[in-house]
């Protein structure tokens, strides 16, 4: 639990301080490392609010980064299950 909280805070600080080409991979590494890291979805909404990344082709309320984080979380669910069966 402590590692998860520290990871969340480190990702949040990286979103606030570092450029996007660093904090986006850090976010996806957090999604891969932590099981059920649904905070990643909240952080992607936070990225959209803070940095106001506007895209003209997307009229929806959900940003492409949020959709990518959701897809990464969904893809990691069965992969984590198969990896943990061998440990």
NUKOLNU-616970 format. One record per residue: residue number from 0; residue in one letter; x, y, z of N, C-alpha, C, O in turn. Coordinates in steps of 0.1 Angstrom, whole numbers. Layout:
REM residues N
<site k="NUM" r="a" n_u="X" n_v="Y" n_w="Z" ca_u="X" ca_v="Y" ca_w="Z" c_u="X" c_v="Y" c_w="Z" o_u="X" o_v="Y" o_w="Z"/>
...
REM end
This chain:
REM residues 87
<site k="0" r="x" n_u="8" n_v="-12" n_w="0" ca_u="0" ca_v="0" ca_w="0" c_u="9" c_v="13" c_w="0" o_u="5" o_v="22" o_w="-7"/>
<site k="1" r="x" n_u="20" n_v="12" n_w="7" ca_u="28" ca_v="24" ca_w="8" c_u="35" c_v="26" c_w="-5" o_u="37" o_v="38" o_w="-9"/>
<site k="2" r="x" n_u="39" n_v="15" n_w="-12" ca_u="45" ca_v="17" ca_w="-25" c_u="36" c_v="23" c_w="-35" o_u="39" o_v="31" o_w="-44"/>
<site k="3" r="x" n_u="23" n_v="19" n_w="-34" ca_u="13" ca_v="24" ca_w="-43" c_u="11" c_v="39" c_w="-41" o_u="9" o_v="46" o_w="-51"/>
<site k="4" r="x" n_u="10" n_v="43" n_w="-29" ca_u="9" ca_v="57" ca_w="-26" c_u="21" c_v="65" c_w="-30" o_u="19" o_v="76" o_w="-36"/>
<site k="5" r="x" n_u="33" n_v="60" n_w="-28" ca_u="45" ca_v="67" ca_w="-32" c_u="45" c_v="68" c_w="-47" o_u="49" o_v="78" o_w="-53"/>
<site k="6" r="x" n_u="41" n_v="57" n_w="-54" ca_u="41" ca_v="57" ca_w="-69" c_u="31" c_v="67" c_w="-74" o_u="34" o_v="75" o_w="-83"/>
<site k="7" r="x" n_u="19" n_v="68" n_w="-67" ca_u="9" ca_v="78" ca_w="-71" c_u="14" c_v="92" c_w="-70" o_u="12" o_v="101" o_w="-79"/>
<site k="8" r="x" n_u="21" n_v="95" n_w="-59" ca_u="26" ca_v="108" ca_w="-56" c_u="37" c_v="112" c_w="-66" o_u="38" o_v="123" o_w="-71"/>
<site k="9" r="x" n_u="46" n_v="102" n_w="-69" ca_u="56" ca_v="104" ca_w="-79" c_u="51" c_v="107" c_w="-93" o_u="56" o_v="116" o_w="-100"/>
<site k="10" r="x" n_u="41" n_v="100" n_w="-96" ca_u="35" ca_v="102" ca_w="-110" c_u="28" c_v="116" c_w="-110" o_u="29" o_v="123" o_w="-120"/>
<site k="11" r="x" n_u="21" n_v="119" n_w="-99" ca_u="14" ca_v="132" ca_w="-98" c_u="25" c_v="144" c_w="-99" o_u="22" o_v="153" o_w="-106"/>
<site k="12" r="x" n_u="36" n_v="142" n_w="-92" ca_u="46" ca_v="153" ca_w="-92" c_u="52" c_v="153" c_w="-106" o_u="55" o_v="164" o_w="-111"/>
<site k="13" r="x" n_u="54" n_v="142" n_w="-113" ca_u="60" ca_v="142" ca_w="-126" c_u="50" c_v="149" c_w="-136" o_u="55" o_v="156" o_w="-145"/>
<site k="14" r="x" n_u="37" n_v="147" n_w="-134" ca_u="27" ca_v="154" ca_w="-142" c_u="28" c_v="169" c_w="-141" o_u="27" o_v="177" o_w="-150"/>
<site k="15" r="x" n_u="30" n_v="173" n_w="-128" ca_u="30" ca_v="188" ca_w="-126" c_u="44" c_v="194" c_w="-130" o_u="44" o_v="206" o_w="-133"/>
<site k="16" r="x" n_u="55" n_v="187" n_w="-129" ca_u="68" ca_v="193" ca_w="-131" c_u="74" c_v="190" c_w="-145" o_u="80" o_v="199" o_w="-151"/>
<site k="17" r="x" n_u="74" n_v="177" n_w="-149" ca_u="81" ca_v="172" ca_w="-160" c_u="74" c_v="175" c_w="-173" o_u="61" o_v="177" o_w="-173"/>
<site k="18" r="x" n_u="81" n_v="175" n_w="-185" ca_u="74" ca_v="176" ca_w="-198" c_u="66" c_v="163" c_w="-201" o_u="68" o_v="153" o_w="-195"/>
<site k="19" r="x" n_u="57" n_v="164" n_w="-211" ca_u="48" ca_v="153" ca_w="-214" c_u="55" c_v="141" c_w="-219" o_u="50" o_v="130" o_w="-217"/>
<site k="20" r="x" n_u="66" n_v="142" n_w="-226" ca_u="73" ca_v="131" ca_w="-231" c_u="80" c_v="123" c_w="-220" o_u="86" o_v="112" o_w="-223"/>
<site k="21" r="x" n_u="80" n_v="128" n_w="-208" ca_u="85" ca_v="120" ca_w="-196" c_u="73" c_v="115" c_w="-188" o_u="73" o_v="103" o_w="-184"/>
<site k="22" r="x" n_u="63" n_v="123" n_w="-185" ca_u="53" ca_v="119" ca_w="-176" c_u="43" c_v="109" c_w="-182" o_u="37" o_v="101" o_w="-174"/>
<site k="23" r="x" n_u="41" n_v="109" n_w="-195" ca_u="32" ca_v="99" ca_w="-201" c_u="38" c_v="85" c_w="-200" o_u="31" o_v="76" o_w="-196"/>
<site k="24" r="x" n_u="51" n_v="83" n_w="-204" ca_u="57" ca_v="69" ca_w="-201" c_u="57" c_v="65" c_w="-187" o_u="55" o_v="54" o_w="-183"/>
<site k="25" r="x" n_u="59" n_v="75" n_w="-178" ca_u="60" ca_v="72" ca_w="-163" c_u="46" c_v="67" c_w="-159" o_u="45" o_v="58" o_w="-151"/>
<site k="26" r="x" n_u="35" n_v="74" n_w="-164" ca_u="22" ca_v="69" ca_w="-161" c_u="19" c_v="55" c_w="-166" o_u="13" o_v="47" o_w="-158"/>
<site k="27" r="x" n_u="23" n_v="52" n_w="-178" ca_u="21" ca_v="39" ca_w="-183" c_u="29" c_v="28" c_w="-176" o_u="25" o_v="17" o_w="-175"/>
<site k="28" r="x" n_u="41" n_v="32" n_w="-171" ca_u="49" ca_v="23" ca_w="-163" c_u="42" c_v="20" c_w="-150" o_u="42" o_v="9" o_w="-145"/>
<site k="29" r="x" n_u="36" n_v="30" n_w="-144" ca_u="28" ca_v="28" ca_w="-132" c_u="16" c_v="19" c_w="-134" o_u="13" o_v="11" o_w="-125"/>
<site k="30" r="x" n_u="10" n_v="21" n_w="-146" ca_u="-2" ca_v="12" ca_w="-149" c_u="3" c_v="-3" c_w="-150" o_u="-4" o_v="-12" o_w="-146"/>
<site k="31" r="x" n_u="15" n_v="-5" n_w="-156" ca_u="20" ca_v="-18" ca_w="-157" c_u="25" c_v="-24" c_w="-144" o_u="22" o_v="-36" o_w="-141"/>
<site k="32" r="x" n_u="31" n_v="-16" n_w="-136" ca_u="37" ca_v="-21" ca_w="-123" c_u="27" c_v="-24" c_w="-112" o_u="28" o_v="-34" o_w="-105"/>
<site k="33" r="x" n_u="17" n_v="-15" n_w="-110" ca_u="8" ca_v="-16" ca_w="-99" c_u="-5" c_v="-23" c_w="-104" o_u="-11" o_v="-20" o_w="-114"/>
<site k="34" r="x" n_u="-9" n_v="-33" n_w="-96" ca_u="-21" ca_v="-40" ca_w="-100" c_u="-34" c_v="-32" c_w="-97" o_u="-35" o_v="-25" o_w="-87"/>
<site k="35" r="x" n_u="-43" n_v="-32" n_w="-107" ca_u="-55" ca_v="-24" ca_w="-107" c_u="-52" c_v="-9" c_w="-104" o_u="-58" o_v="-3" o_w="-95"/>
<site k="36" r="x" n_u="-43" n_v="-3" n_w="-111" ca_u="-40" ca_v="11" ca_w="-109" c_u="-50" c_v="20" c_w="-116" o_u="-47" o_v="27" o_w="-126"/>
<site k="37" r="x" n_u="-62" n_v="20" n_w="-111" ca_u="-73" ca_v="28" ca_w="-117" c_u="-71" c_v="43" c_w="-114" o_u="-77" o_v="51" o_w="-120"/>
<site k="38" r="x" n_u="-61" n_v="46" n_w="-105" ca_u="-58" ca_v="60" ca_w="-103" c_u="-52" c_v="66" c_w="-116" o_u="-52" o_v="78" o_w="-118"/>
<site k="39" r="x" n_u="-47" n_v="57" n_w="-125" ca_u="-42" ca_v="62" ca_w="-138" c_u="-52" c_v="69" c_w="-146" o_u="-49" o_v="79" o_w="-153"/>
<site k="40" r="x" n_u="-65" n_v="64" n_w="-145" ca_u="-76" ca_v="71" ca_w="-153" c_u="-78" c_v="85" c_w="-147" o_u="-80" o_v="94" o_w="-154"/>
<site k="41" r="x" n_u="-78" n_v="86" n_w="-134" ca_u="-80" ca_v="99" ca_w="-127" c_u="-68" c_v="108" c_w="-131" o_u="-70" o_v="120" o_w="-133"/>
<site k="42" r="x" n_u="-56" n_v="103" n_w="-131" ca_u="-45" ca_v="111" ca_w="-135" c_u="-45" c_v="116" c_w="-149" o_u="-41" o_v="127" o_w="-152"/>
<site k="43" r="x" n_u="-51" n_v="108" n_w="-158" ca_u="-52" ca_v="112" ca_w="-172" c_u="-62" c_v="123" c_w="-173" o_u="-61" o_v="132" o_w="-181"/>
<site k="44" r="x" n_u="-73" n_v="122" n_w="-166" ca_u="-83" ca_v="133" ca_w="-165" c_u="-76" c_v="146" c_w="-160" o_u="-79" o_v="157" o_w="-165"/>
<site k="45" r="x" n_u="-68" n_v="144" n_w="-150" ca_u="-61" ca_v="155" ca_w="-144" c_u="-51" c_v="162" c_w="-154" o_u="-50" o_v="174" o_w="-154"/>
<site k="46" r="x" n_u="-44" n_v="153" n_w="-162" ca_u="-35" ca_v="158" ca_w="-172" c_u="-44" c_v="167" c_w="-182" o_u="-39" o_v="178" o_w="-186"/>
<site k="47" r="x" n_u="-55" n_v="162" n_w="-186" ca_u="-64" ca_v="169" ca_w="-195" c_u="-68" c_v="183" c_w="-189" o_u="-69" o_v="193" o_w="-196"/>
<site k="48" r="x" n_u="-71" n_v="183" n_w="-176" ca_u="-76" ca_v="195" ca_w="-170" c_u="-64" c_v="205" c_w="-168" o_u="-66" o_v="217" o_w="-171"/>
<site k="49" r="x" n_u="-53" n_v="200" n_w="-163" ca_u="-42" ca_v="209" ca_w="-160" c_u="-35" c_v="215" c_w="-173" o_u="-33" o_v="227" o_w="-174"/>
<site k="50" r="x" n_u="-32" n_v="206" n_w="-182" ca_u="-25" ca_v="211" ca_w="-194" c_u="-34" c_v="215" c_w="-206" o_u="-29" o_v="220" o_w="-215"/>
<site k="51" r="x" n_u="-47" n_v="212" n_w="-204" ca_u="-57" ca_v="216" ca_w="-214" c_u="-52" c_v="213" c_w="-228" o_u="-51" o_v="221" o_w="-237"/>
<site k="52" r="x" n_u="-50" n_v="200" n_w="-230" ca_u="-45" ca_v="195" ca_w="-243" c_u="-58" c_v="194" c_w="-252" o_u="-65" o_v="184" o_w="-251"/>
<site k="53" r="x" n_u="-60" n_v="204" n_w="-260" ca_u="-71" ca_v="205" ca_w="-269" c_u="-69" c_v="198" c_w="-282" o_u="-58" o_v="201" o_w="-289"/>
<site k="54" r="x" n_u="-78" n_v="190" n_w="-287" ca_u="-77" ca_v="184" ca_w="-300" c_u="-89" c_v="187" c_w="-307" o_u="-100" o_v="186" o_w="-302"/>
<site k="55" r="x" n_u="-88" n_v="191" n_w="-320" ca_u="-99" ca_v="195" ca_w="-327" c_u="-107" c_v="184" c_w="-333" o_u="-119" o_v="185" o_w="-336"/>
<site k="56" r="x" n_u="-100" n_v="172" n_w="-335" ca_u="-107" ca_v="161" ca_w="-341" c_u="-115" c_v="153" c_w="-331" o_u="-124" o_v="145" o_w="-335"/>
<site k="57" r="x" n_u="-113" n_v="155" n_w="-318" ca_u="-121" ca_v="148" ca_w="-308" c_u="-130" c_v="157" c_w="-301" o_u="-126" o_v="166" o_w="-294"/>
<site k="58" r="x" n_u="-143" n_v="154" n_w="-303" ca_u="-153" ca_v="163" ca_w="-297" c_u="-158" c_v="157" c_w="-284" o_u="-166" o_v="163" o_w="-277"/>
<site k="59" r="x" n_u="-154" n_v="145" n_w="-281" ca_u="-159" ca_v="138" ca_w="-269" c_u="-154" c_v="144" c_w="-256" o_u="-144" o_v="151" o_w="-257"/>
<site k="60" r="x" n_u="-159" n_v="140" n_w="-245" ca_u="-155" ca_v="145" ca_w="-232" c_u="-142" c_v="137" c_w="-227" o_u="-135" o_v="142" o_w="-218"/>
<site k="61" r="x" n_u="-139" n_v="126" n_w="-233" ca_u="-128" ca_v="118" ca_w="-229" c_u="-116" c_v="120" c_w="-239" o_u="-118" o_v="119" o_w="-251"/>
<site k="62" r="x" n_u="-105" n_v="123" n_w="-233" ca_u="-93" ca_v="125" ca_w="-242" c_u="-87" c_v="112" c_w="-247" o_u="-90" o_v="102" o_w="-241"/>
<site k="63" r="x" n_u="-80" n_v="113" n_w="-258" ca_u="-73" ca_v="101" ca_w="-263" c_u="-64" c_v="94" c_w="-253" o_u="-62" o_v="82" o_w="-253"/>
<site k="64" r="x" n_u="-57" n_v="103" n_w="-245" ca_u="-48" ca_v="97" ca_w="-234" c_u="-56" c_v="89" c_w="-224" o_u="-51" o_v="79" o_w="-219"/>
<site k="65" r="x" n_u="-67" n_v="94" n_w="-220" ca_u="-76" ca_v="87" ca_w="-211" c_u="-80" c_v="73" c_w="-216" o_u="-80" o_v="63" o_w="-210"/>
<site k="66" r="x" n_u="-84" n_v="73" n_w="-229" ca_u="-88" ca_v="61" ca_w="-236" c_u="-76" c_v="51" c_w="-236" o_u="-78" o_v="39" o_w="-235"/>
<site k="67" r="x" n_u="-64" n_v="56" n_w="-239" ca_u="-52" ca_v="48" ca_w="-240" c_u="-49" c_v="42" c_w="-226" o_u="-45" o_v="30" o_w="-225"/>
<site k="68" r="x" n_u="-51" n_v="50" n_w="-216" ca_u="-48" ca_v="44" ca_w="-202" c_u="-59" c_v="34" c_w="-199" o_u="-55" o_v="23" o_w="-192"/>
<site k="69" r="x" n_u="-71" n_v="36" n_w="-202" ca_u="-82" ca_v="26" ca_w="-200" c_u="-79" c_v="13" c_w="-207" o_u="-81" o_v="2" o_w="-202"/>
<site k="70" r="x" n_u="-75" n_v="14" n_w="-220" ca_u="-72" ca_v="2" ca_w="-228" c_u="-60" c_v="-5" c_w="-222" o_u="-60" o_v="-17" o_w="-221"/>
<site k="71" r="x" n_u="-50" n_v="2" n_w="-217" ca_u="-38" ca_v="-4" ca_w="-211" c_u="-42" c_v="-11" c_w="-198" o_u="-37" o_v="-23" o_w="-196"/>
<site k="72" r="x" n_u="-51" n_v="-6" n_w="-190" ca_u="-56" ca_v="-12" ca_w="-178" c_u="-63" c_v="-25" c_w="-182" o_u="-62" o_v="-35" o_w="-175"/>
<site k="73" r="x" n_u="-72" n_v="-24" n_w="-192" ca_u="-80" ca_v="-36" ca_w="-195" c_u="-71" c_v="-47" c_w="-201" o_u="-73" o_v="-59" o_w="-198"/>
<site k="74" r="x" n_u="-61" n_v="-43" n_w="-209" ca_u="-52" ca_v="-53" ca_w="-215" c_u="-44" c_v="-60" c_w="-204" o_u="-41" o_v="-72" o_w="-205"/>
<site k="75" r="x" n_u="-40" n_v="-52" n_w="-194" ca_u="-31" ca_v="-58" ca_w="-184" c_u="-38" c_v="-67" c_w="-175" o_u="-32" o_v="-75" o_w="-168"/>
<site k="76" r="x" n_u="-52" n_v="-67" n_w="-174" ca_u="-59" ca_v="-76" ca_w="-165" c_u="-56" c_v="-91" c_w="-168" o_u="-52" o_v="-98" o_w="-158"/>
<site k="77" r="x" n_u="-59" n_v="-96" n_w="-180" ca_u="-56" ca_v="-110" ca_w="-182" c_u="-41" c_v="-113" c_w="-182" o_u="-37" o_v="-124" o_w="-178"/>
<site k="78" r="x" n_u="-33" n_v="-104" n_w="-186" ca_u="-18" ca_v="-106" ca_w="-186" c_u="-13" c_v="-108" c_w="-172" o_u="-5" o_v="-117" o_w="-169"/>
<site k="79" r="x" n_u="-18" n_v="-100" n_w="-163" ca_u="-14" ca_v="-101" ca_w="-149" c_u="-19" c_v="-115" c_w="-143" o_u="-12" o_v="-121" o_w="-135"/>
<site k="80" r="x" n_u="-31" n_v="-119" n_w="-147" ca_u="-36" ca_v="-132" ca_w="-142" c_u="-27" c_v="-143" c_w="-146" o_u="-25" o_v="-152" o_w="-139"/>
<site k="81" r="x" n_u="-23" n_v="-143" n_w="-159" ca_u="-15" ca_v="-154" ca_w="-164" c_u="0" c_v="-153" c_w="-158" o_u="6" o_v="-164" o_w="-156"/>
<site k="82" r="x" n_u="5" n_v="-141" n_w="-155" ca_u="18" ca_v="-140" ca_w="-149" c_u="18" c_v="-145" c_w="-135" o_u="28" o_v="-151" o_w="-130"/>
<site k="83" r="x" n_u="8" n_v="-142" n_w="-127" ca_u="7" ca_v="-145" ca_w="-113" c_u="5" c_v="-160" c_w="-111" o_u="8" o_v="-165" o_w="-100"/>
<site k="84" r="x" n_u="0" n_v="-167" n_w="-121" ca_u="-2" ca_v="-181" ca_w="-119" c_u="11" c_v="-189" c_w="-119" o_u="12" o_v="-200" o_w="-114"/>
<site k="85" r="x" n_u="22" n_v="-183" n_w="-125" ca_u="35" ca_v="-189" ca_w="-125" c_u="43" c_v="-186" c_w="-113" o_u="54" o_v="-192" o_w="-111"/>
<site k="86" r="x" n_u="40" n_v="-176" n_w="-106" ca_u="48" ca_v="-171" ca_w="-94" c_u="45" c_v="-179" c_w="-82" o_u="51" o_v="-177" o_w="-72"/>
REM end
